[in-house]
Amino acid sequence: MTKDIQHHLKSCIQCAQFNPQRRKAPGHLKPIPSPSGVWELLSMDFHGPITPSSKRGNKYIITITDVLSKFVIAKSVRDCSATTVVHFLKEDVITKFGTPKCILTDNGTHFTALLTEELFKQFGVIHLYTTPYHPQTNGQIERFNSTMDSKIGALSNQNKSDWAEQLSFVIFNYNK
């Protein structure tokens, strides 16, 4: 009976005329061009807050990954502020691996802050933003966060209080 009703509704001209689709019209996609080399496009995100906090009081993980090579850099941090972003980029990314061409982030205030934008301007980095409320735009980093969670969970103690100490092992094995 259900199939008959569905068939009738699909073939009924009046039903089609007077029961319009209530879906939002699809928008125009603006795809991000694929990088032609390593360190051209990086994805960056914060993960957390993680409970319990680490022994040093860290509650978040800041992560950056190269879209082409899938190479990941991650660090446990106390907060998700613009100052933390700038310090991470200067100390853990740019001074060790060089300046990337583009960085893709979400629209969090820590990434849109004047301090962060000034750093990008100083180093000549193009800052790309994801579509608001669509984390799949930055799917690679979101997928890595999921992988990282399961691996840290498997390596951590029963209380999960040593997750920050396990982070370096997870990153090492992922990059291998």
Backbone bond lengths (Angstrom), bond angles and torsions (degrees), N, CA, C in turn:
res aa  C-N    CA-C-N  psi(-1)  N-CA   C-N-CA  omega(-1)  CA-C   N-CA-C  phi
1 M - - - 1.440 - - 1.535 111.03 -
2 T 1.343 117.49 -39.59 1.467 120.82 -179.91 1.522 111.03 -61.30
3 K 1.323 116.38 -42.09 1.465 120.22 179.72 1.520 111.22 -65.01
4 D 1.342 116.99 -38.33 1.459 120.92 177.99 1.530 111.29 -63.24
5 I 1.321 116.36 -42.48 1.470 120.85 179.83 1.527 109.83 -65.74
6 Q 1.320 117.03 -45.17 1.467 120.20 178.55 1.529 110.87 -60.94
7 H 1.318 117.28 -41.88 1.470 121.61 178.93 1.532 110.36 -63.54
8 H 1.341 117.08 -43.00 1.465 120.97 179.29 1.531 110.99 -62.60
9 L 1.344 116.41 -44.68 1.462 119.58 -179.23 1.524 112.16 -64.89
10 K 1.314 117.45 -36.60 1.462 121.00 179.39 1.523 112.28 -71.76
11 S 1.330 117.13 -29.83 1.464 119.83 -177.21 1.527 113.16 -96.89
12 C 1.303 118.61 -6.95 1.459 122.90 -178.47 1.529 110.35 -78.99
13 I 1.332 116.80 119.38 1.470 121.38 -177.93 1.524 110.49 -66.93
14 Q 1.322 118.71 -42.97 1.461 121.54 -179.95 1.530 111.23 -63.82
15 C 1.322 116.13 -39.40 1.474 119.21 178.47 1.526 110.35 -61.87
16 A 1.333 116.54 -41.77 1.464 120.73 -179.87 1.533 111.39 -67.03
17 Q 1.352 117.24 -35.56 1.460 120.78 -178.22 1.523 112.38 -73.80
18 F 1.323 117.63 -39.78 1.455 120.71 -170.18 1.534 114.58 -105.07
19 N 1.295 117.66 -1.49 1.465 121.84 175.72 1.522 108.84 -121.88
20 P 1.335 116.03 78.30 1.471 118.43 -176.34 1.529 111.47 -69.18
21 Q 1.309 115.10 158.35 1.456 120.70 175.95 1.526 108.75 -65.50
22 R 1.292 116.68 137.95 1.469 121.43 -178.21 1.522 111.54 -101.38
23 R 1.305 116.58 18.51 1.465 120.36 179.71 1.514 110.82 -89.00
24 K 1.304 114.42 149.99 1.447 121.10 175.53 1.526 108.98 -70.27
25 A 1.314 116.73 137.74 1.462 120.29 179.29 1.524 109.49 -63.72
26 P 1.337 118.14 140.32 1.463 119.55 -179.89 1.528 110.86 -64.67
27 G 1.302 115.17 140.15 1.464 120.10 179.26 1.520 111.20 -82.27
28 H 1.306 115.00 173.52 1.455 120.47 177.94 1.524 108.66 -83.94
29 L 1.315 115.93 124.69 1.453 120.53 -179.62 1.520 110.32 -76.53
30 K 1.308 115.21 139.67 1.453 121.36 174.43 1.522 106.78 -122.05
31 P 1.323 116.88 83.59 1.460 118.58 -174.95 1.524 112.39 -65.74
32 I 1.320 113.92 145.61 1.461 120.57 175.69 1.520 106.62 -81.79
33 P 1.332 118.03 125.81 1.463 118.93 -178.27 1.534 111.69 -61.59
34 S 1.315 115.70 141.75 1.465 120.93 178.67 1.520 109.50 -67.49
35 P 1.324 117.36 140.52 1.468 119.28 179.11 1.528 110.51 -70.95
36 S 1.317 115.07 147.07 1.464 119.47 178.68 1.525 111.68 -95.92
37 G 1.314 116.99 -7.71 1.458 121.31 179.37 1.516 111.38 -153.87
38 V 1.324 115.32 168.39 1.460 119.67 178.81 1.519 109.92 -69.55
39 W 1.304 115.17 151.26 1.454 125.51 176.42 1.543 112.32 67.01
40 E 1.343 116.51 19.21 1.454 120.37 175.31 1.524 111.46 -90.36
41 L 1.325 117.08 -38.69 1.463 121.80 179.73 1.521 109.04 -133.48
42 L 1.321 114.97 120.39 1.462 121.51 178.50 1.520 108.92 -117.55
43 S 1.330 116.67 147.17 1.462 122.91 174.97 1.516 108.02 -109.66
44 M 1.335 116.39 135.61 1.462 119.86 -178.18 1.528 109.60 -131.99
45 D 1.347 115.13 144.49 1.459 119.98 -179.06 1.523 109.90 -160.38
46 F 1.321 114.82 158.51 1.465 122.20 170.24 1.518 108.15 -100.20
47 H 1.326 115.52 147.82 1.456 121.46 177.54 1.522 107.47 -127.76
48 G 1.316 117.75 126.76 1.451 120.23 179.18 1.513 111.17 138.85
49 P 1.308 118.67 -172.49 1.463 128.02 7.09 1.532 111.93 -72.67
50 I 1.302 114.04 144.91 1.457 121.74 -178.62 1.528 107.86 -104.02
51 T 1.312 115.48 131.10 1.465 119.70 177.55 1.519 109.02 -117.66
52 P 1.288 118.77 138.55 1.452 127.25 -2.36 1.528 110.99 -75.73
53 S 1.308 116.43 159.37 1.460 119.26 177.17 1.528 108.92 -68.45
54 S 1.330 115.64 159.73 1.467 120.38 -177.11 1.527 110.49 -71.21
55 K 1.325 116.07 173.34 1.461 121.06 179.45 1.520 112.11 -60.91
56 R 1.328 116.85 -27.09 1.466 121.48 178.47 1.525 112.85 -92.19
57 G 1.317 117.69 4.48 1.458 121.95 177.72 1.526 114.00 87.36
58 N 1.321 117.75 14.14 1.462 120.59 179.12 1.521 110.13 -80.03
59 K 1.347 115.38 137.46 1.456 121.33 -178.32 1.527 112.88 -121.36
60 Y 1.320 117.30 -10.37 1.464 121.69 -174.45 1.525 110.86 -129.46
61 I 1.319 115.13 162.14 1.459 121.94 171.37 1.519 106.72 -125.29
62 I 1.322 116.88 125.42 1.457 120.67 173.74 1.529 106.50 -99.57
63 T 1.315 115.13 133.22 1.457 121.10 -173.35 1.513 110.34 -132.28
64 I 1.318 115.44 141.33 1.461 121.14 173.55 1.523 107.50 -135.89
65 T 1.325 116.82 138.42 1.456 120.59 -178.58 1.525 110.45 -137.14
66 D 1.322 115.65 142.69 1.459 121.69 175.37 1.522 107.75 -78.89
67 V 1.322 116.96 125.92 1.456 121.17 -175.19 1.526 111.81 -65.28
68 L 1.315 118.63 -35.84 1.463 120.46 -177.27 1.530 112.60 -79.14
69 S 1.325 117.11 -51.32 1.467 119.87 -174.95 1.524 113.90 -88.99
70 K 1.333 117.54 -13.67 1.479 124.04 -177.32 1.526 112.62 68.09
71 F 1.321 118.43 15.36 1.463 122.85 177.68 1.524 108.88 -68.92
72 V 1.336 117.07 134.55 1.462 122.31 -174.24 1.520 111.05 -119.48
73 I 1.319 115.36 140.71 1.465 123.13 169.63 1.523 105.52 -124.66
74 A 1.335 117.09 130.47 1.458 120.93 -179.35 1.517 109.86 -143.08
75 K 1.330 115.01 153.16 1.462 120.46 -178.43 1.527 108.91 -151.41
76 S 1.328 116.22 139.01 1.464 119.08 174.95 1.530 108.10 -81.53
77 V 1.331 115.73 136.56 1.469 121.97 -176.08 1.526 109.91 -137.14
78 R 1.331 115.47 160.86 1.463 121.55 -177.45 1.529 113.45 -74.40
79 D 1.336 116.26 -38.80 1.461 119.84 -175.33 1.523 110.62 -140.77
80 C 1.310 115.44 174.71 1.465 119.57 177.91 1.524 108.72 -116.51
81 S 1.321 115.80 66.16 1.459 122.07 -178.95 1.526 110.70 -106.17
82 A 1.319 115.74 167.12 1.462 121.12 177.81 1.531 110.60 -63.61
83 T 1.314 117.29 -34.76 1.462 121.12 177.81 1.528 110.51 -62.15
84 T 1.312 116.73 -41.19 1.460 121.34 177.64 1.522 110.84 -63.40
85 V 1.341 117.21 -41.63 1.462 121.98 178.59 1.519 110.38 -60.83
86 V 1.326 116.55 -48.86 1.464 121.43 -178.23 1.522 110.74 -62.82
87 H 1.322 117.26 -44.87 1.462 121.08 179.65 1.534 110.47 -62.44
88 F 1.319 117.60 -44.52 1.459 122.16 178.86 1.530 111.09 -60.92
89 L 1.315 116.36 -47.58 1.468 119.36 -179.12 1.530 111.84 -63.20
90 K 1.328 116.95 -43.04 1.472 120.23 -179.31 1.525 111.89 -68.70
91 E 1.334 116.43 -51.98 1.460 121.69 -171.04 1.528 114.50 -81.54
92 D 1.325 117.30 -35.85 1.461 119.65 -171.93 1.526 114.22 -107.97
93 V 1.314 117.39 -15.60 1.467 119.23 -176.93 1.525 111.72 -115.53
94 I 1.320 117.68 -66.95 1.471 121.75 -171.43 1.521 112.66 -66.05
95 T 1.340 117.94 -45.73 1.475 119.42 -177.99 1.530 113.27 -70.64
96 K 1.335 117.07 -20.88 1.459 119.71 -179.39 1.521 113.52 -99.06
97 F 1.328 117.04 -32.59 1.461 119.95 -172.73 1.526 114.32 -123.44
98 G 1.321 117.97 -9.28 1.457 121.20 -179.68 1.520 111.83 101.94
99 T 1.326 115.06 173.53 1.451 121.68 -177.20 1.530 110.87 -87.64
100 P 1.317 117.78 125.83 1.467 119.94 176.58 1.527 110.80 -77.05
101 K 1.319 115.38 162.61 1.460 120.27 178.26 1.533 110.74 -78.57
102 C 1.345 117.12 -47.58 1.469 122.67 -178.01 1.518 110.08 -134.95
103 I 1.341 115.94 147.98 1.458 121.62 173.38 1.523 107.76 -129.60
104 L 1.335 115.70 128.54 1.455 123.31 179.48 1.519 108.64 -102.52
105 T 1.340 116.28 124.64 1.466 121.06 179.18 1.525 109.20 -134.94
106 D 1.340 114.68 170.45 1.463 118.49 171.66 1.531 108.20 -81.00
107 N 1.316 116.93 -172.10 1.458 121.20 -176.09 1.527 112.90 -97.53
108 G 1.322 116.83 25.62 1.458 120.45 178.69 1.525 110.87 -62.18
109 T 1.333 115.95 150.40 1.462 120.52 -177.61 1.525 112.27 -61.27
110 H 1.333 117.33 -27.17 1.457 120.41 178.69 1.524 111.25 -69.20
111 F 1.339 117.61 -25.78 1.465 121.09 178.75 1.529 112.27 -94.23
112 T 1.322 117.38 -23.67 1.468 120.34 -178.48 1.527 112.30 -95.83
113 A 1.311 117.73 -2.18 1.463 121.93 -177.64 1.527 111.53 -63.81
114 L 1.305 115.31 153.22 1.464 122.02 179.95 1.526 111.20 -59.26
115 L 1.327 117.58 -37.37 1.458 122.10 179.61 1.528 111.51 -61.53
116 T 1.329 116.44 -44.30 1.463 121.03 178.65 1.524 111.11 -67.13
117 E 1.315 115.95 -44.61 1.470 120.38 179.75 1.526 111.13 -61.99
118 E 1.315 116.82 -37.30 1.468 120.93 178.63 1.525 111.01 -64.88
119 L 1.321 117.14 -40.11 1.467 120.61 176.68 1.527 110.57 -61.69
120 F 1.327 116.63 -46.78 1.466 120.28 178.58 1.524 110.86 -59.35
121 K 1.319 116.05 -40.69 1.472 120.82 179.74 1.529 110.97 -65.10
122 Q 1.332 116.92 -43.92 1.472 121.46 -179.89 1.524 112.17 -60.89
123 F 1.317 116.76 -39.52 1.456 121.05 -176.98 1.531 113.37 -93.24
124 G 1.319 116.99 -3.00 1.462 120.61 178.77 1.519 113.68 72.65
125 V 1.320 116.94 31.64 1.458 122.13 -179.83 1.532 108.82 -92.38
126 I 1.320 116.60 132.86 1.458 121.26 175.72 1.522 107.07 -83.29
127 H 1.340 115.63 126.79 1.457 120.63 -178.05 1.523 108.92 -101.54
128 L 1.329 116.72 117.82 1.459 122.89 177.60 1.521 108.79 -106.57
129 Y 1.331 116.23 144.48 1.459 121.50 -179.86 1.520 110.45 -113.60
130 T 1.341 115.83 147.98 1.458 120.38 174.54 1.521 108.68 -79.62
131 T 1.321 115.78 164.96 1.446 121.12 174.77 1.526 107.83 -69.28
132 P 1.350 118.26 132.21 1.460 119.27 -179.93 1.524 112.21 -56.96
133 Y 1.328 116.04 138.34 1.462 125.11 178.03 1.532 113.39 62.50
134 H 1.314 117.08 23.42 1.462 121.80 175.82 1.528 108.98 -131.56
135 P 1.331 117.49 79.26 1.460 119.94 -177.30 1.526 113.34 -63.12
136 Q 1.346 117.51 -17.93 1.459 119.67 179.14 1.525 111.97 -66.14
137 T 1.336 117.80 -15.99 1.463 120.69 174.97 1.525 110.18 -61.07
138 N 1.306 115.76 -34.91 1.453 122.47 179.06 1.533 108.62 -110.43
139 G 1.330 115.44 46.59 1.452 122.62 -170.64 1.512 115.11 -60.36
140 Q 1.316 116.98 -33.54 1.468 118.99 -177.33 1.522 111.27 -63.23
141 I 1.320 117.36 -45.21 1.465 119.82 -178.81 1.533 110.29 -71.93
142 E 1.324 116.78 -34.21 1.466 120.02 177.66 1.533 110.33 -65.57
143 R 1.306 116.53 -39.61 1.469 120.60 177.73 1.526 110.48 -66.01
144 F 1.326 116.87 -41.12 1.458 119.75 177.70 1.533 110.23 -62.12
145 N 1.330 117.99 -42.66 1.465 120.82 179.21 1.520 111.07 -57.10
146 S 1.320 117.16 -39.38 1.452 121.20 177.84 1.533 111.31 -65.11
147 T 1.332 116.09 -44.34 1.463 120.80 177.50 1.523 110.34 -62.57
148 M 1.326 116.14 -44.65 1.461 121.59 -179.30 1.528 110.88 -59.96
149 D 1.337 117.49 -43.34 1.465 121.08 179.20 1.523 111.79 -57.23
150 S 1.322 116.01 -47.58 1.466 118.47 -177.00 1.524 111.65 -67.88
151 K 1.326 117.57 -38.17 1.469 120.06 -179.57 1.524 111.60 -70.51
152 I 1.325 117.28 -41.89 1.472 119.79 177.56 1.523 109.56 -64.11
153 G 1.330 116.92 -40.55 1.463 120.73 178.25 1.514 112.25 -60.81
154 A 1.334 116.49 -38.23 1.469 120.35 -179.94 1.525 111.89 -70.62
155 L 1.325 117.37 -33.46 1.467 120.82 -177.02 1.529 113.91 -88.44
156 S 1.316 117.71 -22.63 1.464 120.93 -174.61 1.517 112.02 -73.63
157 N 1.332 114.95 162.92 1.460 120.25 176.98 1.530 109.95 -71.18
158 Q 1.299 116.96 177.91 1.462 121.27 -174.15 1.532 112.31 -62.03
159 N 1.324 117.18 -33.69 1.465 121.43 -179.86 1.526 112.86 -83.14
160 K 1.320 117.08 -9.59 1.480 123.66 -176.76 1.532 111.93 62.97
161 S 1.328 117.03 23.05 1.460 120.91 -177.49 1.528 112.96 -82.37
162 D 1.342 117.82 -11.64 1.465 120.25 -179.28 1.531 112.11 -108.35
163 W 1.335 116.67 26.66 1.465 120.15 -177.19 1.520 112.51 -60.59
164 A 1.318 118.24 -35.83 1.469 120.73 -178.08 1.528 111.35 -67.24
165 E 1.329 117.14 -34.06 1.463 120.45 178.16 1.530 111.14 -70.08
166 Q 1.317 117.44 -28.24 1.467 121.66 -179.37 1.531 112.37 -81.60
167 L 1.325 117.45 -17.09 1.466 121.77 -175.59 1.525 112.53 -57.60
168 S 1.322 118.18 -44.73 1.467 120.55 -178.28 1.532 111.81 -63.24
169 F 1.337 117.97 -35.88 1.467 121.10 177.57 1.529 111.45 -67.68
170 V 1.321 115.78 -40.43 1.465 120.57 178.89 1.529 110.36 -64.11
171 I 1.324 117.29 -44.47 1.463 121.52 -179.58 1.521 110.19 -65.56
172 F 1.322 116.98 -43.40 1.460 120.90 178.54 1.526 111.33 -57.86
173 N 1.325 116.33 -48.33 1.465 120.16 -178.69 1.527 111.87 -68.37
174 Y 1.301 117.60 -34.52 1.470 120.55 178.46 1.522 110.67 -66.80
175 N 1.320 117.10 -40.35 1.467 121.41 -177.88 1.524 112.99 -77.35
176 K 1.319 117.55 -14.22 1.463 122.52 -176.43 1.495 113.48 -63.30
